[in-house]
């Protein structure tokens, strides 16, 4: 799936290796200025906490260099390597690119098991346990400080926390997301609703959905998933929004067969069957709701901000047609993201070079991925409120730059940005649990006579079995 959420969560257990196209700096892409193809090391400090010595000569391999099909992103990658090499002329960056989606799940799992991952490899926040189970990532705690990553204090500690285990740091973030309520502004206006004030409670969502569905013409007011593990994913999001949970604090027992779980299920059942505000077509998965809202057939659904860029770039929609508010309920919101980890067993000099590159490329306001002026000039979307892990002065500077160079009306996201909801990570064994909870969602949305209590009880037993098999 293309979804950012599912790029970050859909690691599977299949073991089929997809060969990666390794593009070295000079020969293939011009992504480095160093002549050292062998990666000989030297001139490095033995102190892990010290920044990389510019004289250090080292080669590092880095995953997920943009493929040729993403011309603008690849151009920026090459530019960033050239700029990086002005400070570190003896570091050779070997970028690895995979046709299609970066790091398909089978390839990722196979690499970990074979210990064949690059020195700097791309992961999702939910991958930490799998990586550590395979002894795949180095503990970089001693290498990351305010000298090697000057803006470290301005990175959301919840984001960094997702990359830690037992107090040790195993990665650095590139992006993060929190889920909110994505709306079709045109349909809101046609239904007499204020698009600058999206619903903030589930009762308000239900009322707004009725008005939007009342427009007729096959328009649904609110949409939900119920297939391909996406239904369980969104059931989790709704539980979080009300302050509930899917798994208890021990990580060993289901925690959704309760009054909050019934509230989520019964509200959706009522919207579907009493209000007729969710449309006739169900068993939807990622991509279906995006198509509906992009063609003015859906008023709202839960999503992360980058869905908007996808709909504009891939579905021909217009930025101005969309807006976002915080997730209704507002207790917690499903959060996730992606990052890079550094391979276990590589040298200290390579780790330092990797941290220096990741700091330059992904963790410096105004440079690398946060060079919004360049992104706009290159025709890339600017203004989507993610990555959104900055705090304090860094956040103020980055927000101002996004607004200055925006390619979309950033005011449409103001309610979402001004009312942040605490992010909460996915449950353990997320995909297996989501598969079970798909049955709850599909039962609610396809059966007028669904027994909510029975659906939740059956799912509870099955999820407890999943958790017992950890």
RAFEN-V612536 format. One record per residue. N is the residue number from 1. SS is DSSP state (~ for helix, > for strand, _ for the rest). NEAR is the number of other C-alpha atoms within 12 Angstrom. D_FIRST is the distance of its C-alpha to the first C-alpha in Angstrom with 2 decimals. Layout:
BEGIN
n:N ss:SS near:NEAR d_first:D_FIRST
n:N ss:SS near:NEAR d_first:D_FIRST
END
This chain:
BEGIN
n:1 ss:_ near:23 d_first:0.00
n:2 ss:_ near:24 d_first:3.74
n:3 ss:_ near:29 d_first:5.50
n:4 ss:~ near:34 d_first:8.42
n:5 ss:~ near:39 d_first:9.04
n:6 ss:~ near:35 d_first:6.26
n:7 ss:~ near:32 d_first:6.95
n:8 ss:~ near:36 d_first:10.30
n:9 ss:~ near:38 d_first:10.44
n:10 ss:_ near:35 d_first:8.61
n:11 ss:_ near:33 d_first:11.46
n:12 ss:_ near:25 d_first:12.80
n:13 ss:_ near:22 d_first:16.34
n:14 ss:_ near:18 d_first:16.13
n:15 ss:_ near:18 d_first:18.41
n:16 ss:_ near:19 d_first:17.79
n:17 ss:_ near:22 d_first:18.44
n:18 ss:_ near:23 d_first:16.78
n:19 ss:_ near:21 d_first:19.58
n:20 ss:_ near:28 d_first:19.32
n:21 ss:> near:26 d_first:21.28
n:22 ss:> near:27 d_first:23.82
n:23 ss:> near:29 d_first:25.36
n:24 ss:_ near:31 d_first:28.59
n:25 ss:~ near:32 d_first:30.03
n:26 ss:~ near:22 d_first:32.97
n:27 ss:~ near:18 d_first:32.43
n:28 ss:~ near:19 d_first:29.00
n:29 ss:~ near:30 d_first:27.98
n:30 ss:_ near:26 d_first:30.95
n:31 ss:_ near:36 d_first:29.06
n:32 ss:_ near:36 d_first:32.13
n:33 ss:_ near:31 d_first:35.84
n:34 ss:_ near:33 d_first:37.00
n:35 ss:_ near:24 d_first:38.82
n:36 ss:_ near:23 d_first:38.35
n:37 ss:_ near:23 d_first:36.00
n:38 ss:_ near:18 d_first:37.06
n:39 ss:_ near:25 d_first:36.09
n:40 ss:_ near:21 d_first:39.60
n:41 ss:_ near:27 d_first:40.01
n:42 ss:_ near:21 d_first:42.90
n:43 ss:_ near:18 d_first:44.35
n:44 ss:_ near:27 d_first:41.97
n:45 ss:_ near:24 d_first:43.21
n:46 ss:_ near:20 d_first:43.36
n:47 ss:_ near:16 d_first:42.64
n:48 ss:_ near:26 d_first:38.91
n:49 ss:_ near:25 d_first:39.24
n:50 ss:_ near:25 d_first:40.65
n:51 ss:_ near:33 d_first:38.47
n:52 ss:_ near:37 d_first:37.87
n:53 ss:_ near:29 d_first:41.08
n:54 ss:_ near:24 d_first:40.59
n:55 ss:_ near:22 d_first:42.73
n:56 ss:_ near:32 d_first:40.38
n:57 ss:_ near:32 d_first:39.32
n:58 ss:> near:39 d_first:36.03
n:59 ss:> near:39 d_first:32.88
n:60 ss:> near:43 d_first:29.46
n:61 ss:> near:41 d_first:26.16
n:62 ss:> near:41 d_first:23.10
n:63 ss:_ near:38 d_first:19.46
n:64 ss:_ near:38 d_first:16.77
n:65 ss:_ near:43 d_first:19.24
n:66 ss:_ near:30 d_first:17.59
n:67 ss:_ near:30 d_first:17.55
n:68 ss:_ near:23 d_first:20.07
n:69 ss:_ near:15 d_first:17.64
n:70 ss:_ near:22 d_first:17.43
n:71 ss:~ near:17 d_first:21.17
n:72 ss:~ near:22 d_first:21.90
n:73 ss:~ near:26 d_first:20.01
n:74 ss:~ near:28 d_first:21.69
n:75 ss:~ near:27 d_first:25.00
n:76 ss:~ near:36 d_first:24.81
n:77 ss:~ near:41 d_first:24.04
n:78 ss:~ near:33 d_first:27.15
n:79 ss:~ near:27 d_first:29.18
n:80 ss:~ near:33 d_first:28.37
n:81 ss:~ near:39 d_first:29.37
n:82 ss:~ near:30 d_first:32.57
n:83 ss:~ near:23 d_first:33.33
n:84 ss:~ near:32 d_first:32.68
n:85 ss:~ near:31 d_first:35.06
n:86 ss:~ near:19 d_first:37.80
n:87 ss:~ near:22 d_first:38.11
n:88 ss:_ near:31 d_first:37.16
n:89 ss:_ near:27 d_first:38.41
n:90 ss:_ near:36 d_first:38.42
n:91 ss:> near:46 d_first:34.80
n:92 ss:> near:40 d_first:32.79
n:93 ss:> near:51 d_first:29.06
n:94 ss:> near:41 d_first:27.22
n:95 ss:> near:37 d_first:23.67
n:96 ss:> near:35 d_first:21.12
n:97 ss:> near:34 d_first:18.26
n:98 ss:_ near:28 d_first:15.54
n:99 ss:_ near:20 d_first:14.57
n:100 ss:_ near:20 d_first:11.04
n:101 ss:_ near:26 d_first:8.74
n:102 ss:_ near:32 d_first:11.35
n:103 ss:_ near:42 d_first:12.06
n:104 ss:_ near:35 d_first:9.88
n:105 ss:~ near:30 d_first:10.98
n:106 ss:~ near:22 d_first:13.70
n:107 ss:~ near:30 d_first:15.17
n:108 ss:~ near:41 d_first:15.40
n:109 ss:~ near:30 d_first:17.16
n:110 ss:~ near:27 d_first:19.34
n:111 ss:~ near:34 d_first:20.40
n:112 ss:~ near:38 d_first:21.51
n:113 ss:~ near:23 d_first:23.50
n:114 ss:~ near:17 d_first:25.06
n:115 ss:_ near:22 d_first:25.78
n:116 ss:_ near:26 d_first:24.51
n:117 ss:_ near:39 d_first:22.29
n:118 ss:_ near:39 d_first:23.56
n:119 ss:_ near:41 d_first:26.12
n:120 ss:> near:42 d_first:23.65
n:121 ss:> near:43 d_first:20.17
n:122 ss:> near:47 d_first:16.98
n:123 ss:> near:48 d_first:15.87
n:124 ss:> near:43 d_first:14.42
n:125 ss:~ near:45 d_first:17.14
n:126 ss:~ near:37 d_first:16.36
n:127 ss:~ near:44 d_first:17.01
n:128 ss:~ near:39 d_first:20.71
n:129 ss:~ near:26 d_first:22.06
n:130 ss:~ near:28 d_first:20.42
n:131 ss:~ near:37 d_first:21.68
n:132 ss:~ near:28 d_first:25.10
n:133 ss:~ near:15 d_first:25.36
n:134 ss:_ near:23 d_first:25.14
n:135 ss:_ near:23 d_first:27.53
n:136 ss:_ near:37 d_first:25.12
n:137 ss:> near:40 d_first:25.82
n:138 ss:_ near:37 d_first:29.12
n:139 ss:_ near:31 d_first:30.72
n:140 ss:_ near:35 d_first:31.04
n:141 ss:~ near:29 d_first:33.01
n:142 ss:~ near:25 d_first:36.16
n:143 ss:~ near:36 d_first:34.61
n:144 ss:_ near:35 d_first:33.06
n:145 ss:_ near:25 d_first:35.65
n:146 ss:_ near:21 d_first:36.81
n:147 ss:_ near:20 d_first:38.22
n:148 ss:_ near:32 d_first:35.16
n:149 ss:_ near:33 d_first:32.74
n:150 ss:_ near:21 d_first:35.12
n:151 ss:_ near:26 d_first:32.85
n:152 ss:~ near:29 d_first:31.98
n:153 ss:~ near:23 d_first:33.92
n:154 ss:~ near:27 d_first:31.80
n:155 ss:> near:33 d_first:28.43
n:156 ss:_ near:28 d_first:27.49
n:157 ss:~ near:20 d_first:28.77
n:158 ss:~ near:26 d_first:26.09
n:159 ss:~ near:38 d_first:23.48
n:160 ss:~ near:33 d_first:25.77
n:161 ss:~ near:27 d_first:26.40
n:162 ss:_ near:34 d_first:22.85
n:163 ss:_ near:41 d_first:23.67
n:164 ss:> near:29 d_first:26.98
n:165 ss:> near:23 d_first:28.37
n:166 ss:_ near:14 d_first:32.03
n:167 ss:_ near:14 d_first:32.76
n:168 ss:> near:21 d_first:31.46
n:169 ss:> near:29 d_first:28.90
n:170 ss:_ near:42 d_first:26.27
n:171 ss:_ near:44 d_first:24.15
n:172 ss:> near:51 d_first:24.04
n:173 ss:> near:44 d_first:21.40
n:174 ss:> near:39 d_first:19.65
n:175 ss:> near:37 d_first:17.84
n:176 ss:> near:41 d_first:17.68
n:177 ss:> near:43 d_first:16.72
n:178 ss:> near:46 d_first:18.35
n:179 ss:_ near:46 d_first:17.38
n:180 ss:> near:47 d_first:19.71
n:181 ss:> near:49 d_first:20.48
n:182 ss:> near:46 d_first:19.08
n:183 ss:> near:54 d_first:21.65
n:184 ss:> near:49 d_first:22.59
n:185 ss:~ near:35 d_first:25.92
n:186 ss:~ near:29 d_first:27.36
n:187 ss:~ near:36 d_first:27.10
n:188 ss:~ near:40 d_first:28.51
n:189 ss:~ near:24 d_first:31.47
n:190 ss:~ near:21 d_first:32.05
n:191 ss:_ near:25 d_first:32.20
n:192 ss:_ near:19 d_first:34.68
n:193 ss:_ near:26 d_first:32.43
n:194 ss:_ near:23 d_first:32.37
n:195 ss:_ near:32 d_first:29.02
n:196 ss:_ near:27 d_first:30.32
n:197 ss:_ near:31 d_first:30.70
n:198 ss:_ near:40 d_first:27.61
n:199 ss:_ near:36 d_first:28.31
n:200 ss:_ near:29 d_first:28.90
n:201 ss:_ near:24 d_first:29.47
n:202 ss:~ near:32 d_first:27.95
n:203 ss:~ near:19 d_first:31.20
n:204 ss:~ near:23 d_first:30.78
n:205 ss:~ near:39 d_first:27.23
n:206 ss:~ near:36 d_first:28.77
n:207 ss:~ near:27 d_first:31.62
n:208 ss:~ near:40 d_first:29.56
n:209 ss:~ near:41 d_first:27.22
n:210 ss:~ near:34 d_first:30.42
n:211 ss:~ near:31 d_first:31.71
n:212 ss:~ near:40 d_first:28.60
n:213 ss:~ near:35 d_first:28.35
n:214 ss:_ near:27 d_first:32.07
n:215 ss:_ near:25 d_first:31.39
n:216 ss:_ near:23 d_first:30.75
n:217 ss:_ near:14 d_first:29.18
n:218 ss:_ near:22 d_first:26.32
n:219 ss:_ near:35 d_first:25.09
n:220 ss:> near:42 d_first:23.60
n:221 ss:> near:44 d_first:24.57
n:222 ss:> near:45 d_first:21.85
n:223 ss:_ near:48 d_first:18.50
n:224 ss:_ near:49 d_first:16.74
n:225 ss:_ near:44 d_first:13.95
n:226 ss:_ near:34 d_first:15.31
n:227 ss:_ near:30 d_first:12.95
n:228 ss:_ near:29 d_first:10.18
n:229 ss:_ near:33 d_first:11.57
n:230 ss:~ near:41 d_first:10.82
n:231 ss:~ near:37 d_first:14.47
n:232 ss:~ near:41 d_first:15.84
n:233 ss:~ near:45 d_first:13.98
n:234 ss:~ near:48 d_first:15.68
n:235 ss:~ near:48 d_first:18.88
n:236 ss:~ near:47 d_first:19.04
n:237 ss:~ near:47 d_first:18.72
n:238 ss:~ near:44 d_first:21.54
n:239 ss:~ near:40 d_first:23.65
n:240 ss:~ near:38 d_first:23.45
n:241 ss:~ near:38 d_first:24.44
n:242 ss:_ near:31 d_first:27.62
n:243 ss:_ near:29 d_first:28.47
n:244 ss:_ near:33 d_first:27.43
n:245 ss:_ near:35 d_first:25.60
n:246 ss:_ near:46 d_first:23.68
n:247 ss:> near:32 d_first:25.54
n:248 ss:_ near:19 d_first:29.08
n:249 ss:_ near:13 d_first:30.38
n:250 ss:_ near:15 d_first:31.21
n:251 ss:_ near:22 d_first:27.62
n:252 ss:_ near:22 d_first:29.10
n:253 ss:_ near:28 d_first:29.29
n:254 ss:> near:36 d_first:27.20
n:255 ss:_ near:32 d_first:28.25
n:256 ss:_ near:40 d_first:26.84
n:257 ss:_ near:33 d_first:29.41
n:258 ss:_ near:23 d_first:31.75
n:259 ss:~ near:20 d_first:32.84
n:260 ss:~ near:26 d_first:29.83
n:261 ss:~ near:38 d_first:27.46
n:262 ss:~ near:30 d_first:29.68
n:263 ss:~ near:26 d_first:29.72
n:264 ss:~ near:38 d_first:25.94
n:265 ss:~ near:41 d_first:25.92
n:266 ss:~ near:31 d_first:29.10
n:267 ss:~ near:33 d_first:28.17
n:268 ss:~ near:42 d_first:25.00
n:269 ss:~ near:31 d_first:27.12
n:270 ss:~ near:29 d_first:29.78
n:271 ss:~ near:35 d_first:27.55
n:272 ss:~ near:36 d_first:26.14
n:273 ss:~ near:22 d_first:29.49
n:274 ss:~ near:18 d_first:32.33
n:275 ss:_ near:27 d_first:31.05
n:276 ss:_ near:30 d_first:28.83
n:277 ss:_ near:38 d_first:26.77
n:278 ss:_ near:45 d_first:23.22
n:279 ss:_ near:35 d_first:23.27
n:280 ss:_ near:26 d_first:23.79
n:281 ss:_ near:25 d_first:20.33
n:282 ss:_ near:26 d_first:18.58
n:283 ss:_ near:31 d_first:16.11
n:284 ss:_ near:30 d_first:13.38
n:285 ss:_ near:30 d_first:9.78
n:286 ss:_ near:33 d_first:7.30
n:287 ss:_ near:31 d_first:8.10
n:288 ss:~ near:30 d_first:11.46
n:289 ss:~ near:41 d_first:13.41
n:290 ss:~ near:41 d_first:12.53
n:291 ss:~ near:28 d_first:14.00
n:292 ss:~ near:32 d_first:16.89
n:293 ss:~ near:41 d_first:17.94
n:294 ss:~ near:37 d_first:17.66
n:295 ss:_ near:25 d_first:20.08
n:296 ss:_ near:32 d_first:22.42
n:297 ss:_ near:35 d_first:21.81
n:298 ss:> near:45 d_first:20.75
n:299 ss:> near:53 d_first:22.69
n:300 ss:> near:48 d_first:20.61
n:301 ss:> near:49 d_first:17.87
n:302 ss:> near:47 d_first:16.82
n:303 ss:> near:46 d_first:14.42
n:304 ss:_ near:41 d_first:14.56
n:305 ss:_ near:44 d_first:16.27
n:306 ss:~ near:40 d_first:13.70
n:307 ss:~ near:43 d_first:12.18
n:308 ss:~ near:47 d_first:15.49
n:309 ss:~ near:34 d_first:15.18
n:310 ss:~ near:28 d_first:11.89
n:311 ss:~ near:32 d_first:13.81
n:312 ss:~ near:26 d_first:16.81
n:313 ss:~ near:17 d_first:15.50
n:314 ss:~ near:18 d_first:13.17
n:315 ss:~ near:21 d_first:14.83
n:316 ss:_ near:17 d_first:18.38
n:317 ss:_ near:24 d_first:19.15
n:318 ss:_ near:26 d_first:21.89
n:319 ss:~ near:35 d_first:21.78
n:320 ss:~ near:27 d_first:25.02
n:321 ss:~ near:34 d_first:23.69
n:322 ss:> near:45 d_first:21.75
n:323 ss:> near:49 d_first:23.01
n:324 ss:> near:49 d_first:22.26
n:325 ss:> near:44 d_first:24.38
n:326 ss:> near:42 d_first:24.19
n:327 ss:_ near:46 d_first:22.81
n:328 ss:_ near:40 d_first:25.54
n:329 ss:_ near:30 d_first:27.80
n:330 ss:_ near:32 d_first:27.38
n:331 ss:_ near:26 d_first:28.24
n:332 ss:_ near:30 d_first:25.10
n:333 ss:> near:41 d_first:21.50
n:334 ss:> near:42 d_first:18.39
n:335 ss:> near:44 d_first:17.93
n:336 ss:> near:42 d_first:15.90
n:337 ss:> near:45 d_first:15.42
n:338 ss:> near:38 d_first:15.47
n:339 ss:> near:36 d_first:18.53
n:340 ss:> near:44 d_first:20.42
n:341 ss:> near:43 d_first:22.65
n:342 ss:> near:46 d_first:25.66
n:343 ss:> near:38 d_first:26.47
n:344 ss:_ near:28 d_first:29.17
n:345 ss:_ near:21 d_first:32.41
n:346 ss:_ near:29 d_first:32.39
n:347 ss:_ near:26 d_first:35.46
n:348 ss:~ near:35 d_first:36.33
n:349 ss:~ near:38 d_first:36.55
n:350 ss:~ near:44 d_first:33.01
n:351 ss:~ near:48 d_first:31.80
n:352 ss:~ near:45 d_first:33.85
n:353 ss:~ near:47 d_first:32.48
n:354 ss:~ near:46 d_first:28.89
n:355 ss:~ near:45 d_first:29.74
n:356 ss:~ near:40 d_first:31.56
n:357 ss:~ near:43 d_first:28.65
n:358 ss:~ near:38 d_first:26.11
n:359 ss:~ near:39 d_first:28.72
n:360 ss:~ near:35 d_first:29.26
n:361 ss:~ near:35 d_first:25.72
n:362 ss:~ near:35 d_first:23.99
n:363 ss:_ near:40 d_first:26.83
n:364 ss:_ near:31 d_first:29.45
n:365 ss:_ near:35 d_first:29.82
n:366 ss:_ near:27 d_first:30.46
n:367 ss:_ near:28 d_first:29.26
n:368 ss:~ near:30 d_first:26.20
n:369 ss:~ near:34 d_first:23.03
n:370 ss:~ near:40 d_first:25.43
n:371 ss:_ near:35 d_first:27.47
n:372 ss:~ near:32 d_first:26.66
n:373 ss:~ near:28 d_first:29.49
n:374 ss:~ near:28 d_first:28.07
n:375 ss:~ near:28 d_first:24.54
n:376 ss:~ near:25 d_first:26.16
n:377 ss:~ near:18 d_first:28.31
n:378 ss:_ near:20 d_first:25.40
n:379 ss:_ near:21 d_first:23.65
n:380 ss:_ near:30 d_first:20.85
n:381 ss:_ near:38 d_first:20.21
n:382 ss:_ near:36 d_first:22.74
n:383 ss:_ near:39 d_first:23.32
n:384 ss:_ near:40 d_first:20.04
n:385 ss:_ near:45 d_first:21.31
n:386 ss:_ near:36 d_first:19.24
n:387 ss:_ near:36 d_first:19.74
n:388 ss:_ near:41 d_first:22.47
n:389 ss:_ near:42 d_first:24.13
n:390 ss:> near:33 d_first:27.53
n:391 ss:_ near:22 d_first:30.70
n:392 ss:~ near:17 d_first:34.29
n:393 ss:~ near:15 d_first:35.50
n:394 ss:~ near:25 d_first:32.33
n:395 ss:~ near:28 d_first:30.40
n:396 ss:~ near:18 d_first:33.16
n:397 ss:~ near:22 d_first:33.08
n:398 ss:~ near:35 d_first:29.34
n:399 ss:~ near:35 d_first:29.21
n:400 ss:~ near:23 d_first:32.16
n:401 ss:~ near:27 d_first:30.65
n:402 ss:~ near:34 d_first:27.40
n:403 ss:~ near:26 d_first:29.61
n:404 ss:~ near:19 d_first:31.92
n:405 ss:_ near:28 d_first:29.35
n:406 ss:_ near:30 d_first:26.88
n:407 ss:_ near:28 d_first:25.36
n:408 ss:_ near:29 d_first:24.73
n:409 ss:_ near:25 d_first:27.00
n:410 ss:~ near:34 d_first:26.51
n:411 ss:~ near:27 d_first:28.98
n:412 ss:~ near:34 d_first:26.34
n:413 ss:~ near:39 d_first:24.79
n:414 ss:~ near:25 d_first:28.23
n:415 ss:~ near:29 d_first:28.22
n:416 ss:~ near:38 d_first:24.99
n:417 ss:~ near:30 d_first:26.42
n:418 ss:~ near:17 d_first:29.92
n:419 ss:_ near:24 d_first:29.07
n:420 ss:_ near:27 d_first:26.89
n:421 ss:_ near:30 d_first:26.01
n:422 ss:_ near:28 d_first:26.10
n:423 ss:> near:33 d_first:22.76
n:424 ss:> near:34 d_first:22.28
n:425 ss:_ near:37 d_first:20.11
n:426 ss:_ near:40 d_first:18.04
n:427 ss:_ near:39 d_first:20.27
n:428 ss:_ near:34 d_first:20.89
n:429 ss:_ near:35 d_first:19.02
n:430 ss:~ near:37 d_first:16.38
n:431 ss:~ near:33 d_first:13.87
n:432 ss:~ near:32 d_first:16.93
n:433 ss:~ near:39 d_first:18.42
n:434 ss:~ near:38 d_first:15.51
n:435 ss:~ near:30 d_first:15.62
n:436 ss:~ near:39 d_first:19.32
n:437 ss:~ near:44 d_first:19.09
n:438 ss:~ near:38 d_first:16.87
n:439 ss:~ near:38 d_first:20.25
n:440 ss:~ near:48 d_first:22.03
n:441 ss:~ near:47 d_first:19.84
n:442 ss:~ near:37 d_first:19.86
n:443 ss:~ near:34 d_first:23.57
n:444 ss:~ near:38 d_first:24.37
n:445 ss:~ near:40 d_first:22.65
n:446 ss:~ near:28 d_first:23.74
n:447 ss:_ near:22 d_first:27.20
n:448 ss:_ near:21 d_first:29.93
n:449 ss:_ near:18 d_first:32.03
n:450 ss:_ near:24 d_first:29.53
n:451 ss:_ near:21 d_first:31.37
n:452 ss:~ near:32 d_first:29.53
n:453 ss:~ near:25 d_first:31.70
n:454 ss:~ near:21 d_first:31.06
n:455 ss:~ near:31 d_first:27.27
n:456 ss:~ near:37 d_first:27.40
n:457 ss:~ near:24 d_first:30.03
n:458 ss:~ near:22 d_first:28.21
n:459 ss:~ near:33 d_first:25.03
n:460 ss:~ near:31 d_first:27.31
n:461 ss:~ near:23 d_first:28.84
n:462 ss:~ near:26 d_first:25.57
n:463 ss:~ near:39 d_first:24.17
n:464 ss:~ near:29 d_first:27.56
n:465 ss:~ near:19 d_first:27.26
n:466 ss:~ near:27 d_first:23.91
n:467 ss:~ near:27 d_first:25.59
n:468 ss:~ near:17 d_first:28.71
n:469 ss:_ near:15 d_first:26.88
n:470 ss:_ near:17 d_first:25.84
END
